[in-house]
Amino acid sequence: MFSKKNDKRFDEKMVGSSQQGSIISIWVDRQTGVNYLYTWSAQGCTLTPLLDEKGEVTVTDIEEVN
């Protein structure tokens, strides 16, 4: 799946945190351009595709990612 061991599949586009210590960030898949919403807290974590106002998956142009 990866060509080299050190290749990064995802880039963090934006990171935020709350006073309770949780983390919210947007990850962009460098191969597909799909944006994912990643959340982490002491209770667990989630990763889900980020949707726009029409309910469609948000995709960043691959040229902008790489």
Beta strands, then each sheet from edge to edge (+ up, - down):
strand 1: 10-17
strand 2: 23-29
strand 3: 35-41
strand 4: 44-49
sheet 1: 1+ 2- 3+ 4-
end
